[in-house]
Amino acid sequence: MSPTLQVDIVLVQHLLSFWDSQGIDITPVWSLLSMTPAEPMPPWVDADKLKLAHQYIASQSSDRLLPARTGRYLAQRDLPLSRLLKYSENLSQGLVSALRFMHLSVGNIHFVVSPGEHKVVVRAEPQSSLQLLPQQLLQGLLTLSEACYQVLGRCYTDQDLTLRVPLEPDVITELNAFSVPAVTAGEHYALDISAAAWQRLNPGQQPILYASLLRDFERNADKFREQVMLYNELQRILQGCLLKRQVSQEDVAAQLGISVRNLQRRLKALGTTYQALLDESRQALSMRLIRDESIPLYEIAFMVGYAEPSAFYKAFKRWTDATPGDYRQALSAETNEA
């Protein structure tokens, strides 16, 4: 699994806080994210789990503008990336730098910059091989546009920013009443930045602070990438151990060529425990095996380390809020529709 398919826990914490403030019961979200409020949080969350959380939140709220409100909320949290933009010389400098790390602050969204003579188009799309919900793309785009609007500040004009979204006219009307940049219909989720706004000097620029923040991002990104690679390697080893029915800490440590004590130290540095990682590995392996309809559900239960199918069904319900049978049937229906 690529490191880009992970989301910074700071983003997740802000999402949980905002959803809770909107009166949404976030109790089931903890299970969807494979976390509990009482345990230490890992440094990141798998993107597929965050997608499940977004699906649940969408099912619990009738507010069509919730993704837009969430995006604005994130942009106003004074996160490091927002400060990077705020301290930059102009959007041309700050945004190009920030987009390299943007997935950590808006989830697994990839922003493609297309310069033109009169405007620069920044298009939001899923990272390669990752499927995102429309509300995730709208949320990410609003986070970006709000951050750009804050940088332009008092120099902002109506021609500087334009949001383009593939939504129904009535939703676009609601968005125009909510968003400062004008919103119009488009084929993709994109932000148009005028050439003037792209190069306009930022009156609040802080070159020294900007350079310092950028160095911190580079160091943290390298560290984050190393941690995710270790985490993914541990999950790969554990999934192999599950299939062999050998899932003790001694078995995993031996495959890494380290002691059990060293393994425990590494897990602590990752912000997780062996039991939590084992549960996540069982979930990941189950999600992979359940797509093969030739494998009976009771056999999957055994393959992922459960002596009784009932224990597997209970765990699967906790992971996905659905039974294995219902989940497989939904997958089959999606495949047929596609």
N, C-alpha and C positions, 0 to 999 in steps of 0.2 A: 504494500500500500504506500502510495506517495505521501510525503509530509504535507503536501498541499491539500490533502483530504482530511486535515484536522483543523479544528477551530479553537482559537485561544480561549481558555476558561474565563478570562476577564470579560470577553464578549458575552459568553453564556450567562455569567452572573448578572450582567446588566439586563439581558433579555428576561431572565427570571424575575428580576426586580420590577421591570416595567410591566410585564404581563400580570404580575400579582397586583400592582397598583391599579390595573384596569378592572379589578374584580373577578379575574379568571382564577379558577381553582387550579393551581399548578402542581398539586400533589402528584397526579399521574405522570407529570413531566419528569420528575426525578427518576422514576422507573425507566422511562423511555431513554433517558440519558445514562442509564446504568449507574446512578449516583444516589446517595441518601444525604439529607441535610446534616446528619450526625457524624458523617465520616469526612476525612480530608478530601478535598477536591483534587482531581488530577490536573496536570497543567494544560490539558486540551481535551476536546470531546470529538469523537468521530463524526464526520459530516453526515453520514446516513442517519445517525441517531438524532442529530439536530433537525434533520428533515422531518423525522417522525414527530418531534416536538412541535414543529411548525404546523404539521398536519393536524395535530391534536388542538392546538390553539385556534386554528382556523375553524375547526368544528365547534368550538365553544364560544365563538364571538360572531355576532351579526354585523359588526362594524367593518364596512368595506375599506375604510381608510386606516385600519389598524396597522398594516404594514408601513404605510406612510408615516403614521404617528411614531411607530417604533424607530424608523430610520432617522427622523428628526431628533428623537430622544437620544439615540446613540451618538449623533453628531454633536450634541450639546453636553456630552459627558466629560469633556476636556481630556479625552484619551490621548496617548502619545502621538498618534498619527494626526489628530486634529491640531496638536501643537506644532508638528512638523510643517503642516500647511501654513499655520498662522505665522511662523517665523521665517518662511521662505521669502525670497526676493519677489517672486510673482508665481502665478499658477503654473507657468511653463516649467519653472524649476521645481516647485514643491509637489505638484501633482504627479509629475513623472517619477519623482523619487518615492512618493507615498504609495503609488500604485504597485510597486514591487512588494509591499508588505500589506496591501489593503485587505487581502483575504483574512488576515488575522483580526480585523476590526469589523468586517461586514459579513463574515462567513466565507464559504468557498465560492466566491464570485470572481470571475476573471474580467478585468476591464481592458478593452482594446481601444487604443488611441489612434484616431485617423485624422491627421492634420489636413487642412484645406486652405484655400486662399482667403476665405472670409470667415471661416469658423473651424474649430476643432471638435470632432465628434468623439465622445467617450461612450463606448457601447458596453453594457453589462451582459455577461453571458456566463453559463456554468463553466467551471473548470473542466478540462478534458475528462471524459468518461464519467462525469458526475451529473446526475439529474437533479435539478432544483425546481422548487415550486414557484409559480408566478409571484406569490407574495414575498418570497425571499429575494427575487430580482428587484421588485418594486422597493422593498425595504433597503436593499443595498444602494439602489440608485438615489433614493431620497437622502440617505446618509451622505453620499458623495456630494449631491447638489447643495445640501445644507452647509456642509463643510466649506465648499467653494464660496457660497453666499457670505459666510462669516468672514472669509479672507478679504473679499471685495469690500465689505462693510459700507462705509459712507460713500464710497466711489461707485457703488453698484447702480447700474441703469437697467431698464427693462429689456434692453437688447443683449445684455451680457450672457444670460443663461436661459435655455429653453429645455424643458423636459419632453421627451417623446416616448409614448407608451402604447402598447397594443391592447387597449382596454375599450370597453363600451363607452359611448358618448356621455351617458349619465354619470359614469364613474369619473370620467375626465372633468366633467363640470364640477363634481364634488372636490376633486383634487385641486382645481383652479381656485376654489374658495379657501383651500387649506394651504396650498404651497405658494411661496413667494415667486419663484421662477414660473413663468407661464407653462402650462401643460397642454400638449397637443397630441393628436393621434399619430402613431408611427408603427412601423413593422416590428421594431425591436425596442427594448428598454435602453434608452440612450439619453445622454446629456450633451446638448450643443453649447459650446462656449465660443463666444465671438472672438475674433482674432485680436481685437482691442483689449478685451478682458484677459485673454491668455497671456499677453505681454505686459499688462499694466503693472507698474511698480506698486508693491504692497507698502503702505505707509507704516505698518506695524512690524516690518521685517526686523529680525534679530540674527544677523549672519553667524555670530559665535554660537548662540543657542541652537541654531539650525544645524550647524556642523556637528555639534556635540550630540544632538538627538540622532542624527543620521548615523554616527559611529555606533551609538548604542543599539540602534536597529540592526546594523550589520552584525554586531557581536551576538545579540540575542537571537537573530535569525539563524546564525550558524549553530548556536547552542541548541535552539529549538529543533533544528533539523537533525542533529545528532541524537537528541533524546527520542524523537519520533522514530528514527531508524532503529534504535535499540528496542523501543516499545513494539514496533512491528516485527522485529526479529524474535522477540520473546513470544509474541502471539503466534507466529509461524511455528516455532518450536513446540509450543503448548498444543496447538491443533494437531501436530504430528504425534505428540505424546498421547493425546486423547484417543486417536485411532489405534494406537498400540496398547491402550489401557495401562499406560505407565505415566502417571501425572504427578509424581511426588516432586518436591523441590530438589531433591537429590538428582532426579532424572534430568530436570531442566538445567540445573547447574552444570551437570556433567557434559551436556551438549554444548554449553557455552565455554567449557573448559575453566570454570571458576568454582570457588567454594560456595556452599549454601549461604554462609555469612556474607560473602561478597554479593551474591544475588540479592539478598535482602537489603543490603545497602543501596544497590542500584534501584531496586523497586521503591525504596523510600525517597530517593532523589527524584523519581518520576512522579511522586505524589500518589502512589497506589500501593496495594498489598498483593501478595501472591494469590489470595482467595479471590480478590476483585478481578485480577487479571485472568484467572482461571475461568471465572464466570463470563467475562467478556469473550474469551477464546471459545467457550462453549456456544455462546450466542453467535459469534461470527461463523463458526463451523456449521451450526444449525441453519443459518441463513443461506449458506452455500449449498448444503445438502438438500434442503427442502425444495429447491428449484428443480431437482431431479425427481420427477414424478414416478420413476421406476423404483425408487427406494421407499419402502413402507415407513410410516411414521414411527412405528414401534422400533424399527431397525435404526432409525436416526437417533432415537432416544438412547439406545445402547451404544451407538458409535460416538456420541458426545459425552458418554460417561455416566448415564443414569441407569441404575439397576431396574427401576420401575418406570414404565411409560407415564404413569400418573405424575411422577416427580418432574419429568420432562415437560408435560403439558402445563403444569403449574408454573415452571420457570419461563416457558415460552409466552404464557399469558402475561407474566410480569415484564418480559422484554418488549412485547409488541402490542399488548392490550387486545390480543386476539388468540384464538386457539390455533394450533398447528394446521388443523384441517381447514379452518376458515381462511387462514393466511395463504395456504397453498391454493385454495380455490380462487382467492382474489388475484393471485399472481397469474393463474391460468386465464382468468377473464381479461386481465390487462394484456396478456400476450395475444389472445384472440382478437381483441380490439385493435391492437397494433398491426 
